[in-house]
Amino acid sequence: MNKKNITEVQSKLLEMNEVIEKLDPAIRSAAFEIMVPYYFDSQPSQKHKHEDSSTGQKDRSGREKADTSDLSSFIGSFEHGKPKDNVMLLAAWMYSQYGAHPIQAKEIKELSDACGLVIPARPDNTMRTAKDKGKSLFTQQGKAWKPTVSGEIYLKETYAVTKGNKTIPKD
C-alpha cells in the first residue's frame, strides 16, 4: 500500500470516527460496520449487497446460520413489513453479539436510526408484549428487557442466530 492510499484510508477513518464517537458506546461497533461500505465501497474486501451474505455454516438443525458479523448484511438478509418485527430483528442481532443481556429501548432506537429501520415509537412496549406460543419472550430488568429462555429459543429459531459472547461496551 502506498503513502497516498494510507493517507486516504486514514482520513476516511478519522471522518467516520467523528460520526461514531457521538453515538452510544453500545452501538459504535455496529455503526462502524454499517458505515464501512459507504466509505470503502471500492475496496475488494467489502461485501456488496448483490453478493451472497451467508456464512455457509449450518446450525444443529441443518439450517444455514445468519451472517451476524455485520449488522447491515444481517438486516439485509431478512424482510419485515412490520415495525415490531424490526425490533425483534435488532434484538436478535444484539443477542447474536452479546448473548442474553438486558436490552434498553434506547439501544434498539439508536441501532434502528443507524441502519435506517422503522420501529415503533416505544420499542420497550414491543418487547413487553412479545410472545410466542403464549410464552413471553422478554422479562423486564430495570429499564431494560432481557430475553427469557423462550425468547432465546425464539430468536435462535426465527433468525438462525447463535448466542454471542462479546462483552457489552460500557459508557
N, C-alpha and C positions, 0 to 999 in steps of 0.2 A: 504494500500500500504506500503510495507516495505522499509527500507532505501536504499537497493540495487536498487529497481525499481525507486525510486525517483532520485537517483544519475544518473541512466541510462537515464531517461527522461530529466533530466537537461542537461546532456552532449549532447544529441541529439538536444535539443532546442538551445543550445549555438552554436553548429555546423551549424544549419540552419540559425541562426542569422548572422553568419559571411558571408554567401552567400547572404542573403536577404538585408543586410544593404548596399551592393554595388549597389543595384537596385534603379530605380527611385521610389520615395515615392508613386507615383500614382498606382504602381502595386505591392507594397510589400505585401499587404494582399492577393492578388490573387496568388502571388508566394508562399506564405506560404501555402495556401490551396492546391496548386499543389504538394508541397513537402511533406506534411504530410503523404500521403500513402507510399511514398518511405522510410521514416524514421520510421514510426509506423505501418507498414503493418500487424504486428502480433496482433495489438490491435483490439479487437472485435467491438469497437465503430466506426471503419472506414468503409466506403462504399467500396466495391470491384467492379471491372469492370463488373463482371458477375451478380451482384445484380441489382435489379430494381432501377434506379436512379430517378424515377418520384416522385413527391411530393404527388400525389394523389389529389391535389387541382384542381379545374376547374375554368376557366375564365368565363366571362359573356356569351360567345357563347357556353359554354359546353365543349370546348376543354380542354385537360389537360395542365396545366401550366408547363413550363420548370423548372427544378431544377436549380436555379441560385445561390444557396448558395455556390457552389463550382465550380470554373472555369473548372476544369478537367472533372467533371461529366456533366457539361453543354455542353462542346465541344464534349464529347463522345456520347451525345445523338443526334448529327447531323452528316450527312455525306455530305461532299462537295468535289467535284472533281476539282474545280477551285480555284486558289489563291484569286481571287476577292471575292468569296463567303466567304472565311475565314476572310477577312477584315470586311465584313458585320456581320459575326458571332461574332467577337470580339467587334464590335460597339454595337451589341445587348446586349452582356453581360455587357458592360460598361453602357449602358442605363438602364439595369435592376438594376444596383448597384447605379448609381449616377444621374439618370434622364437625362434630355435633357441639358447636359452641353457640351461645346466645347471640342472636342477630337483632340489631337495633333497626328500627324503621328508618332512621336517617342513613344507615349504611345502604339499605335497599334503595332509598331515594337517590343517594349520591351515585350508586352504581348505574341506576336507570338513566340518570342525567348524563353520565359519562358515556354510555353506549347508545343512547337515543331510544330506549324502550319506553313505551307508555305504560304507566302503572296507576292504580287507584290513588287518590289523594291521601288515603290512610292505609298504607301497607300493613300497619300493625293490626288493623281490623281484619284484613285478609288473612293474616297468619292466625289470628284469634279464632276465626270461624272455619279455617281449613280442616276438612275431614275427608277421610277415605274409608269406605265400608263402615261408616258410623264411628270411626275412631279419630280422635283429634290428632293432627299432625304436628302441632307445636304446643309447648307449655310456656307460660309466662314466667320469666325470671327477672324481677325488677321491671325495667322499661324495655327489656329485650325478650325475644322469643327463641326458645331452644327446640330443635326437632325432638319429638318423642321417639321411642323405638319404632312405633308405627310410621312416624314421619320419616325416619331414616330409611326404612324399607320402601316407602312410597317414592322417595327421591331416588333411591338406587334403581328401582324397577322402572319408573317413569322416564328418568333422564339418563339411564345407563351410566351412572357415576359411581365412583368408589369413595370411601371415606378418606378425606385428606388428613394430613398430619403436620401441616405447616404451622408455625407459631403465629399467633394473631398480632399484627402490628399494634404497638402502643402509641398513644397520643404524644 
